[in-house]
Structures are given as C-alpha cells and as structure tokens.
C-alpha cells in the first residue's frame, strides 16, 4: 500500500517465553516494525499483534518433536514439543492463553482495558485495544512445567 505508515514497538518475553520466541539468543526483547493499519484499513490492535507473533516470530524448528515420537528424548532440550503445542503456551486460538500476563508500557493490559471502560462508559475488550508507535509490550508467563 503506497504511503503506508509504520509503527515501531518493543516486545519483551519473560518467564521462559524468550526461548519460545527468540530461540537461543541471550535476549528477552526485540524491536519490530509493523504497518500501522490492517489490510482492512483499521488501526492495528493487540489481536493483530498476537497473530503477527504467532505467524512470524515464534520459533518454528524441526527440532520440536512430539512426545509420542520415538525420537523424543525428555533429557534433550532440542527435542521438546511440536510447534503447535509449544506455541499454545503463549497463544491459543488467536488469543493469549490464560496464565500469561500482557504488560503494555508497564501496566497490565486488563487494568488498562478496565480503566478505559470506566472512563468511556463502554465495554473495552483488551485484545481489541490499539497499539501505538513506541509502545513496549511484554509477555510474562506464569505457566511452568514440573
């Protein structure tokens, strides 16, 4: 699209999500650039970002082997879960899975949605909130295996 505007945001992944998204990098955050509008002309929102993360950023490795596969070895970190199962730790059916926190510019996304709803007098769905240039969005999992 000609004249397409972009936004720059910083994504952070904590509590083990860094390995799922960033692989073996010794980082827990990354900067990305997105179009400021969806294909339908709407401003990008969190739901759009979640799809972008799932489609483009999650580590897609042939090394992720299903537990039922005879090659699976629980002692080998290179042979863990199939992609869909590993990805569902963060995003499941296009939504953030329960047990994960989304922090936008150092505030919990659900608190932001509640504050907006109170201020505007309308229901605000957290994953439909728009994202802006310069936002820092962090994902923190509270899900741990054991």
C-alpha positions as CSV (number, residue, x, y, z in Angstrom):
1,X,0.0,0.0,0.0
2,X,1.6,3.3,-1.1
3,X,2.2,5.8,1.7
4,X,1.8,3.0,4.3
5,X,2.6,4.2,7.8
6,X,4.5,2.0,10.2
7,X,4.9,1.8,14.0
8,X,7.9,0.7,16.0
9,X,7.3,-1.3,19.1
10,X,9.4,-3.3,21.6
11,X,8.4,-6.7,22.6
12,X,9.6,-8.5,25.7
13,X,9.3,-12.1,26.6
14,X,9.8,-13.3,30.1
15,X,9.4,-16.4,32.2
16,X,10.7,-18.8,29.5
17,X,8.8,-17.3,26.6
18,X,12.1,-15.8,25.4
19,X,13.2,-19.3,24.4
20,X,9.9,-19.9,22.5
21,X,10.1,-16.7,20.6
22,X,13.8,-15.8,20.4
23,X,15.3,-19.2,20.5
24,X,18.9,-19.4,21.7
25,X,19.5,-15.7,21.7
26,X,20.6,-14.3,25.0
27,X,17.9,-11.6,24.8
28,X,14.5,-11.3,26.2
29,X,13.2,-8.4,24.0
30,X,13.2,-7.3,20.4
31,X,12.2,-4.3,18.4
32,X,9.7,-4.8,15.5
33,X,8.1,-2.6,12.9
34,X,4.5,-3.1,11.8
35,X,2.2,-1.5,9.4
36,X,0.0,1.0,11.4
37,X,-3.1,-0.3,9.6
38,X,-4.6,-3.7,8.9
39,X,-5.5,-4.9,5.4
40,X,-9.0,-3.5,6.0
41,X,-7.7,-0.1,7.0
42,X,-8.2,-0.3,10.7
43,X,-5.5,0.7,13.2
44,X,-3.6,-2.3,14.4
45,X,-4.6,-3.7,17.7
46,X,-3.3,-6.4,20.1
47,X,-5.2,-9.1,18.4
48,X,-3.4,-8.2,15.1
49,X,-0.1,-8.3,17.1
50,X,-0.8,-11.7,18.5
51,X,-1.4,-13.1,15.0
52,X,1.8,-11.5,13.8
53,X,3.8,-13.0,16.7
54,X,2.2,-16.5,16.1
55,X,2.8,-16.4,12.3
56,X,6.2,-14.7,12.2
57,X,8.1,-14.7,15.4
58,X,7.5,-18.0,17.3
59,X,10.4,-20.4,16.8
60,X,9.5,-22.9,14.2
61,X,12.1,-25.6,14.4
62,X,12.2,-29.1,13.0
63,X,13.8,-30.0,16.3
64,X,10.5,-29.7,18.1
65,X,9.5,-33.4,18.3
66,X,6.2,-34.7,19.6
67,X,6.4,-36.7,22.9
68,X,4.8,-39.7,21.1
69,X,7.6,-39.8,18.5
70,X,10.2,-42.4,19.2
71,X,12.9,-39.8,18.7
72,X,11.6,-37.7,21.6
73,X,14.1,-37.5,24.5
74,X,13.0,-35.6,27.6
75,X,16.7,-35.2,28.5
76,X,17.5,-33.5,25.2
77,X,16.2,-29.8,25.2
78,X,16.4,-29.9,21.4
79,X,13.6,-32.5,21.2
80,X,10.7,-31.0,23.1
81,X,7.2,-30.3,21.8
82,X,5.6,-30.0,18.4
83,X,5.3,-26.3,17.3
84,X,1.5,-26.0,17.8
85,X,1.8,-27.4,21.4
86,X,4.8,-25.2,22.2
87,X,3.2,-22.1,20.7
88,X,0.0,-22.7,22.7
89,X,1.9,-21.9,25.8
90,X,1.5,-18.2,24.7
91,X,-1.1,-18.0,22.0
92,X,-4.0,-20.4,21.6
93,X,-6.8,-19.9,19.0
94,X,-5.6,-16.4,18.3
95,X,-5.8,-15.3,22.0
96,X,-3.3,-15.0,24.8
97,X,-3.6,-18.2,26.8
98,X,-4.7,-17.9,30.5
99,X,-1.7,-17.8,32.8
100,X,0.1,-15.2,30.7
101,X,0.3,-11.5,31.6
102,X,0.4,-8.8,28.9
103,X,2.1,-5.7,30.1
104,X,1.8,-2.5,28.0
105,X,4.1,0.3,28.9
106,X,4.5,-1.2,32.4
107,X,0.7,-1.6,33.0
108,X,-1.4,-4.8,33.0
109,X,-3.5,-4.8,29.8
110,X,-6.6,-5.9,31.6
111,X,-6.3,-3.0,34.0
112,X,-5.8,-0.6,31.1
113,X,-9.0,-2.0,29.5
114,X,-10.9,-1.7,32.8
115,X,-9.8,1.9,33.2
116,X,-10.7,2.8,29.6
117,X,-14.1,1.2,30.0
118,X,-14.8,3.2,33.2
119,X,-13.5,6.4,31.5
120,X,-15.5,5.9,28.3
121,X,-18.6,4.2,29.8
122,X,-18.4,1.4,27.3
123,X,-17.1,-2.2,27.3
124,X,-13.4,-2.4,26.2
125,X,-12.1,-5.8,25.1
126,X,-8.4,-6.0,26.0
127,X,-7.2,-7.6,22.8
128,X,-9.0,-5.0,20.6
129,X,-7.1,-2.1,22.1
130,X,-5.0,-0.3,19.6
131,X,-1.2,-0.3,19.8
132,X,0.9,2.8,19.1
133,X,4.3,3.8,17.9
134,X,6.8,3.4,20.7
135,X,4.8,1.0,22.8
136,X,6.6,-1.6,24.9
137,X,4.6,-4.8,25.2
138,X,5.8,-7.6,27.4
139,X,4.6,-11.1,27.8
140,X,5.1,-12.9,31.1
141,X,4.2,-16.5,31.6
142,X,3.2,-17.9,34.9
143,X,2.8,-21.4,33.4
144,X,5.6,-23.7,34.4
145,X,6.0,-27.4,33.8
146,X,7.1,-29.6,36.6
